[in-house]
Amino acid sequence: MNAVKIHTLHAHFDGKVLTPEEPVDLKPNVRYRITIEDDESISGQSIWEKFRDFTGKIDGPEDWSEEHDHYLYGTPKQQNKRVI
């Protein structure tokens, strides 16, 4: 099985053809899958701004963080072993 190789490059589109801005090491006459991202849509964003799209709140029991083993694996609850 061949490993997937991912390359990121910048290119300019003149209305008909994508032209790489730097030399590329690709085999000629091979079909490639290309994903297009507009530099303007991602430039200026911090990593935290990019992650914001993947964040959210999950509803769950009030003690979820303290009793995660119980909810994930079914172990007995630790019941009031919190140190205040």
N, C-alpha and C positions, 0 to 999 in steps of 0.2 A: 504494500500500500504506500502511495506517495504522500508525503507530508504537504500540507497546504502552505504555500509561501505567500506572505502578504507584504506588499510593497506600498509605501505611501510616496506620492510624488505630486508636484505642483505642475499644472498645465494651463495653457492659455487656449481659449476657444475663439476662433475668428468668425464663427457663424457656420462653418462647415467642418472644420478639422480641429481636433484637440492636438496641441503641440506641447510636449513636455518642456519644462523650463530648465531641466538638467538632464544629462545623459542617463539613459536607462539600459539595464542589462537584461533584455528580453529576447527570446528567440523569435526570429521573423516568421511570418506565415503561421502563427499559432493564435488561436482564438483565446482572448482573455475576458474575464468579467470585470467590469469597472464600476465602482460606486462613486457617485459625484457628490461632493460637499462644497457648498459655496463658502469660500474663506470669510466673507463678510458676516455670514450667519454665526460663525463660531469664534471669530477674532474678538478679543476684548473680554471674553468670558473667563472668569476664574474657574478652577476645577470644581469649586463648591457650587457655582451657578450651573455648571453642566450636570452635576449630581442632583440638583433640585428636581429635575424631571423624573428622577427615579425614587424620590422620597415620598413618604406618606405616613399615615397613622393606621395602625392595625388595632382594631378593638379586641380586647381580651380581658381576662380576669384581673382584678386589682393587684393581686400578688404574683402576676406573671413573671416579673423579673426575678423575684426571690424564689419562686417555685418552678422555674423553667424545666428542671429535670422531671418533676412530676407531670407537667403538661406534655413534655416531649416524649418521655420514656416510660411513664407510668410508675415511677418510683414513689415511695411514700412521701407525703409532704413533711417538710422539716418543722412546721408549726412553731411559730413564735421563737425562733432561735435568733431573732434580730437583736443586735446590740445597739442601744440608743445612746 
